[in-house]
C-alpha cells in the first residue's frame, strides 16, 4: 500500500469515525433564541402560613402570569433545542422536525438563520405541523436577536401566534387559547453581570371578565437577583366603588424583601397611590393606603434600600 | 605501579597475579575502544544487533576484563571520526601509562558493516588498512583487534591468519608479550550473520558467552584469548553450518612476541553469576535475559563445572534434549554465585522453546504497565482553542514488548482529564471532560539506562462539555486521531523506569465544517516491566 493510499484510508476512516454535536457555531445560533428560564422572573415564594402583604401578593400573581406564559411559549423551544441540530449550513441551523411529545400528532421544527457569517442579526421560527399533513405548517413563534453589541450586549424580540396555532388545530390550553399573540422585547439577554430588561405584552383574542384585551408586563432582573416589575391590573381596588384600573410597580432584593406601589389610573380615586413594604417572609412592614387608612401600618423607615433599576 | 586504579580493579589485578595455572591473569593496563553501528550507509541494509553486541562486549570487558571504565570507550552508532578520536585519546592515555612503566594493552572491537576494504560507520568509512596501521602504531605493548563484520577476514589474510580452531600456545609471562592479535568473525569471502533468535551476531554472541565463562576450558576461572577464540569459532561454525548464507568461519591472526597467552576475563573474582556443578547434565544451556536476549550460551561438558559471570538479574534457562526441553528460571542476586540445580528445571515441549525454533512470543514478549500525568493542548486554529481547552490528563499505559518483533512495542493506553473553558462568541463558561483509548506501535532502542522510542498511535477521543447553569445542552464529540509518539525511558532499576513522552496528533473536527486541527501532548510516567 502506497503512503498516498495509506493516508487516504486513514483520512476516510477518521472522517467516518468523527461524530458529535460539539460546536461553538451551534451555541451562537442557540443563543439567538431565549430559553424560558433566561427570561423568567424569579421572586422567592412566600411561606404558606404567612399573611402576605397585599402588593406582594399582587406581585407574585403578576410574576406567575409572566412565567407561565413564558413557559407555554418557550418550553417547547427548550425541548427542541436540547437535541443536536438536524442540519447545519453556514448561516442556519435547523432542529427537527421532532415529534411534539406533549401534543401527540404534532411535530415541531425550529430554524435559526442569519443573512451572512458577518451578520449580527439572527432570525428564527418555530413551526408546528400535523404529522398527518406535515407539509402544512403553522408558525407558532418567530423572533430575532441582534448581537450587535457583542456577546454581552444584545436585544431581541419574540412573537407567539396563539390564534394562528389554534386556527390550525394545534391544541392550546384553556388560558393560552384565549390569547391572540404574545410579544416579548428584551435586551442584554443571558449575560451574567448585566441586567435583563423585558417587556411582555399579551394581546387577548377574548377579553377577560373585566374587559381587558391587552396586558403588558415590564420587568428588569439584575445579576444579583434583585428585580423590578411593572404591570397594569383591573378590578375593584377601592372596595365598593366599582372597577378601577391600576398600575403596580414592585421592586425586591434577592432575599425577597421588597416594596410595591399601586397607583389608580382609571375609575374612582384616580391618582391615589398605595405604598407597601414587606420583609423576607412577605409580611407587611409598612403600609400607606390613602383610601383605607385603617390599614396603614409601620413607618417608611421599615422599607428596604433598593438598587436602582435601568 | 598504577596508583590511580580503583580498589575493584586493583583486586582483579591482584587476584590475577596470584592466580595459578598456565595462563595467569596479567597486570596489563588495559584500554578499550569498542564501536558498534547498525547502519552502514546508503548501499547497505541496517543491522539489528551490532550496537547491542558492542554494548555487550563493553559490559563484559569493564566488568570482567580488567578494563576500567575511564579507560574504555564505547561508541554506539558513531562515525569514523568518533573512532579515530577515541583511538587518539587512548594513545595519549597509553603513552602516559608507559611513561610510568606500565605494561599496556589495547582492545579494539568493532561490530557493524564492512565493505570494500573499509569499516562502514553510518555514512562514514574507515579503511581497514588504515585502522590496522593506527592500532599497530599505538604506543601499547599488546593490541587485540576484534572485528565482527562481513568479510572481516580480509584484515588477517595477509599475515598469520588461520581459519581454524585455536592452537595451543605455550604461555610465558604476559608482561613480556608484545605485538598484535586479530580476531575476525568471518573469512575474507564470507558474510557475518546475525540471528534474531539469539539477538546478536553469531560470532559476538559466542565470543561473549565464552568470555562470560563458557570458554573456560581449563576450569581455572579465567578465559584466555585462545580459549575465547576457540569457543567462538566452534560455536559459530556449528550454528551457521546449516544457514542459508553458509558456514561462517572466524579467523585468527597472531603476531605476539613472547608467545604469552592473555587472560581476557576473570569470571571468578566477582563471584557473581550462575554456577553449573560437575554433576549437572552436559549440554548446551541458554540463559535468556528479561529482554529476551540470549545473555549466554554455555556448552557444558560431562563431569566438569562451569561458572558464567552473568550480571545480576532474572534469567530463563533452557537445555535442549533429544525429545524435549528442560526449562526454568534463575535469579542472580548482586554479588552472589547461584548454583543451577537440575531439579529446578522442568520438562517442556519444543513448542515452548524460549530460544531457537520456538515461538518468538514466548521468547521475549512481556508486559509493562505505566501510570502518569500528561498535558494536552490543541494547536491554535480557528475555534481550536475555544473548542478544546488545554487539559491535564491521567494516563495508564499497557505495553506488550517484542510480540510482533524484537524491540517493537504494541501499546494500549487509557487517559482521562478535565478542564474549564469559555466558549468564544457566546462567552459562556463550560466544563470539559475527555477520555481516550488508544493503540500505539513503537520501535525502541534499548540501552543500558536510556531507551528512546518512536512510533505511531491511533486514539479514539471522547470529548464532552457541559455549560454553566445548563444554559446550553451538553455537547459531545468523538473522533479517531492518528499521530506520532516519541520519547525515552530511563531505567533506574531492572523493572522500573521513568518515561518522558511527547505526542503529536492530527484531529479532524467536522461539526461546523471540516477543520484539520492538531494537538500535542506531553507526559511523564512511571512504568513497571513484568
Interface residues (C-beta under 8 A of the other chain):
Chain A: X10 X11 X13 X14 X15 X17 X18 X19 X20 X21 X22 X23 X24 X25 X26 X27 X28 X30 X31 X35 X38 X81 X82 X83 X88 X90 X151 X152 X190
Chain B: X383 X386 X387 X423 X424 X425 X426 X427 X428 X460 X463 X464 X465 X471 X472 X473 X475 X476 X477 X478 X479 X480 X481 X482 X506 X508 X509 X510 X511 X512 X513 X514
